[in-house]
Amino acid sequence: MNNFTFHVPTDIRFGKGQIECLPKELEKYGKNVLLVYGGGSIKKTGLYDKLIALLADYNIVELPGIEPNPKIDSIRKGTQLCKKHNIDVILAVGGGSCIDASKHIACAAYYVGDAWELVLDRSKMTRALPIAVVLTICATGSEMNSGAVISNEETHEKLEINGDILYPAISICDPEYLYTLPKGQTAAGTVDIISHVFEQYFQPNDEAYLTDRMAESVLKTCFHYGLTALEEPENYEARSNLMWASTIGLNHLLTAGKGGAWSVHPIEHVLSAYYDITHGVGLAILTPAWMRYVLCDRTVDRFAMYAKNVWEINDEDKYKAAALGIEKTEIFFEKLGMPKTLSEVGIDDTKLKEMAGEAVRTSGIAERAYYHLNTEDVLAILEAVK
């Protein structure tokens, strides 16, 4: 097992009615609040009105309209608002996109240059405003980690900003806020959780036994409750288990003792940077193709272990077991309503080679991933699902 540091300072308040603590918790930071949210669903559900009533004694400055793949222009707008209104704390209400945008804004508020420079050079991040979260979509785990992914439309880049100063101070995780999610968001979010776990599970270190067993449990939770949440949107048991799976899935617990670069996410980030597709949808298309491409003598044991421990496939032929496990995964994504090809989401083959090169250039996929992938390898994966 590799050495690791596990320190997550985020205060999680999980369950029904936890939002009532928000006024008291925000008092610790000040009265000027930047409220960050997306397309207005929080107004339709009544959550917006609830927040405004709870925070009646606060000075609220709003930044609506955060995109599903948050754009650098939105970060710039938020940064200007923070500086203009002397913001004390940022309140992100939504899913990973709103939280990621808030993290970037939080550190850009103390930076004198352009916010994109912080993505290109993390050493320029020195301070950050405190961030509070009210989670309404379970997918990214951003409510309890220090990372954020931001898109730059001008350069077709979708890159991560990361640092200990970006952990949310407090996150309100009430599964009831997931009841009104559209089916597509529930499905894509479930795929995202699963993919996060895969990225940590499929790594070279086979000695982190406990970490692997925890990862398998989170995967089984997603496979067990994903369809239930889709078919029974107000099933609290399903929603609560998926919400906690999302948080655990990317709060660094499942990478303890392991490590290494991710594989499918860097490829999908390029797809959504170029074509602005839903992140979880892209992951659903790419993941089975990646699995089949990297299956070989070196990886077959772990894929067979995944098949046995998650899907209860006990075939003595390791390759057959591995193939069945991959097939089960793909079938689950299909049942969620996820597409299987790039053409289904409007991506043709004109930029596949260019995107393959960008995936390698902007990540550690060629040197530190579970199975090293060069541009030709990534292109082959993209070609397999075009």
N, C-alpha and C positions, 0 to 999 in steps of 0.2 A: 504494500500500500504506500502511495506517495505521501510525502509530508503535505500538510495543508493548514491553512488558517481559516477558521469559521467564526465570523463575527458579523451578526446581522442586527443592527441597532433599531430596526423598525418596530414600533409598537403596533401589534395587530389586535384589532377589536372585532371579533368574529361573531356573527349571529344577528338575530332579530333585534331591531331597535337600538343598535349600538351607535347610531348617528346622534343620539341625544347627548353624547359626551363631547361633541364637536365644539360648542361655544367655550366650554371650560378649557379644552385642550389648546385651542387657538390663542387663548389669553396669554399663554406662555411667550408668544412671539410678537404680538402687537395687534393693532386694530385695522391696519390697511391690508386687505386681502385681494389677491388677484384670483378670480374665479375662472378656471379654464375648463371648457367643455366642447362638445362636438357639434353635431348637426341639429340639436334641439330636441332630441328624444327625452331629455330630462324635464323639459317643459310639458311634454305630452303626458308623461307619467305622473306628474305632480311633485317629482323630487326637487325640481328647481324652487317651487313655491315653499316647500318644506325647508330648504336650505336658507332661503331669504328670511323666512320667519325666525328660524333658529339664530341667525346671525344679524338680527335687527340692530344690534348695538355696534356692528362693524361697518367700516367703510368698504364697500364692495366695488371693485373694478372688474369688468367682465371682458374675457377674451373667448368669444364663441367661434365655432366654425373650424375647429381643429380637424384636419383631414385623417382618413383611415391610415394613410401612410404619411405621418406628419411632415410638413414641408418646412424648409429653412426660412421661407418668407413669414410663416406663422411664428416661428421662433423670434425673428427680428421684431415683429409687431409686439409680441409679449415682452420682449426685452425693453422696448421703448416705453411701454406702459409701466413697467416696474420702476424705471428711472424717473419717469414723469410724476408718478403718484407716490413715490417713496414706499413701495410695497414692503410689508414685513413678512408675509407668508403667502405661499401659493397653495390654492386648494384645487386639486385636479379631480373632476367629477366625470367618470367615464371608464373607458378601458385603457389598454396599453398605449394607444396613440396619444390620448390626453396626458397620461402620466409621463410618457417619454418626452413629449413637448415641454411639459412643466419642468422636468429635470434639466433640460437644456437651457430653458429660460432662466432657471434658478441660478445657474453659474454664469450665464451670459450677462445677467443683471449687474455683475461686478466686474465685467470685462470692458475695456475701452475700445477694442477693435470689433471686427465683424464676428458674429456668432459662429459662422462656419469654421473659422480658424481654430476654435476649440475642439472641433471634430478632428481636424487634421493634426493637431498638436495638443494632446491632453495635458501636457505639462503647464499649459497656460491657464488651466482651471485652478484657481486658488481659494475661492470661497463660493458658497451657494446659499441662496435663501432657503429656509425650511420649507418642506413640502408636506402637505396633508392630502390624503386620498380618500375619496368615496368611490368604491369600485362598483361598476355596473356591468362589466363584461369580464368573464374569467377566460383568460387565454395566455397572456404574455408573462405573468408573474412579476410584472414591473412594480407592483405594489409592495414588494419586499426584496428588491434587488437594486443594484447601483448602476444599471445599464440603461441606455436609451438608444433607439435607432431612428435616424433622421434622414430624410430624402432631400437631395438637391436636384431640382428638375433641370437646371442649366447644364450640369455636368453628368447627368444620369447616374448619380452615385447615391447609394443608400448605405450609410455607414454608422457605426456605433460610437457613442460617447460613453465613457465609463469612469467612475471614480468613487471613492468612499464618501465623498461629500454629497453624493447624489441619492443616497438612501432616503426614502420618505421617512419623516419623523413618526407619522402615525397613518395607518390605513384602516378605514372602516370597511369591513367585508360582510355585508348583509346579503345572504343568498336570495332574499325576497326581491332584491333589485334586479335579479336576472329573469324574473317571470315574464317580463314584456319584451325580451329580446326576440328579434326576428329569427326564424329557424336557421337562416343562412349564417347568422353571426354565432348562434349556438354551435352549429356544425363546424364552422371554420375555427372557432375558439377551441373546441375539443381536439381538432387536429393539431393545433399549435401546441397545446399542452403535451400531447403524445410526442410530437417532434422534439420538443425541448428535452424530454426524458430520453428519447433515442440518441440525441446528440451526446448525452453524458454516458449513456449505457454502452454504446458502441464505441469504445475506446480501448487502447492496447492493454491497459492494466487489468489483469484477471485476478488480482489478489485482494481487491476491495470487496470482499464477500458481502459484508453488511450493506454497503452502499448499493450493490447490485440487487440485493433482495428488496431493499426499499424502492428502488427504481421499478422493479417488476410489480410491486404492489400498487404504485401510482398508475402504471400502465393498465393493470387489471381493473382498477377503479374507473378509469376513463372508458375502457371497453365495456364495462358492466353498466355504467350509468349514462353514457353518451346518448344512446338511442332513447332511453327513458326521458331524458331532459328534452329531447327533440319532440317526442310524442306527447309528453305530459309536462308542459312548460311550468306549471305551478307545483310540481312534485318537489317538496322541500328537501327530501332525502337526497334525491339526485342532484339538485342544484347545489346543496351544501357540500356534498362530497366532491363534485367537480370544481367548485370554487377553491376548496382547500387543496385539491390536487394541483390546481394551477399555481397556487402560491408555493407549495412545496416543490413543484416541478422546476422552478428556476430561482430559488433562494440560496443556491450554492450547496444545499445539503446533499444533493444527489451527485455532485461532482467531487465530494470529499474523498481524498485518497486516489483520485483518478486524474483526469486532466487531458489536455490536448485540444487541437483546433476542431471546430465543428465542420460538418460535411455538407448537409443539405441546405441549411440556412444561408450560407454564402451564395449558393446558386440561386435560391429563391429571392434573395435581396436584390440581385441584379434584375431578375424578371420584373419585380414590382417597381424597381427604380426606372426601368425602361417603359413599362406598360401599366403601372399603377394598379395592378390586380390585387385582390385580397390576399394577404399574406398566407393565411391558413389554406386557402384554395391552392395556391402555388405549391405549398408543402405537400398537400395530398397528391398532387400530380407527380411530383418529383420523388417522393420517398420510396415507393415500391420499385421505381426504376433504378434508383441508387442502390437499394438493397440487392437487387438482382445483378447489377453490374459489379459490385464489390464482393459478391459471394465467391469464395475460392478456398483452397486448402488452408490458408492462414486464418480465414474468418469464419469458416463453417461451424466450428465448435460453439462460438458465441451465438451465431444465428440459430443453431440447433437448441442451445440452452434457452434462448428467448422463446422458441416454439414450445419447448417442454414446460417451462415455468410460467409462461403467460397464457398459452393456448392449450396446454395439456396434451400436446402432441408427443407421443412416445415411440415413434418409429425408430428402429435400430439403425436404419440408414440415415446418417447425419445430413447428407445432402437432400434427401427426400423430406426429412423433418424440417430443415431450414426452408425449403421451397414452400412447404405447406404453411409454415408460419408467415412467410411473406404474402402468400395468397390470402390467408385469413385477414391480414392487415389491410390489404387492398380491398377485399370484400367489405370490411367494416367501413372504410372511407366511402365506398359506393353506397352503402346503406344510409350514410349520412347525407347523401345527395351531392357528393363532391365529384367534379369532372375528372376524367382520366387523361385528357390530352391538352396540349397547349392551344390547339386550334379552337377548342371549346371556349376558351377565354380570350379569343381574339389575337393570339400570338402566332404569326406565321414564321417561316424559316429564314427570313431575310437577315436577321440580326443574331442568329444563334451562335455563330462563331465569335462574333464580337462580344456577346454576353458571356460566352465561355471564358474568353480571355480576361474579361473584367472580374469574373468570379475568382479566378486564380490570382490576379493582381491585387485584389483588395482583401485577401484573406490568407490564412495559413494552410489552406487546403492541400497545397502541393508538398508541404514539408512536415506538418504536424497533425494532420487528420488521421483518423482510424485507418483509412486506406488512401494513400497519397494519390491525388488526382491532378493531372496536368490539363492543359487546355483541350487536348484531343480527347481525354477521358470525359471531361465535363460536356464537351460537344456531343460525344456518343450518348450520354445520358439524356441530353436534350433531344437528340434525334430520335431516341427510342420512344419519346412521348409526344412527338410533334403532330 
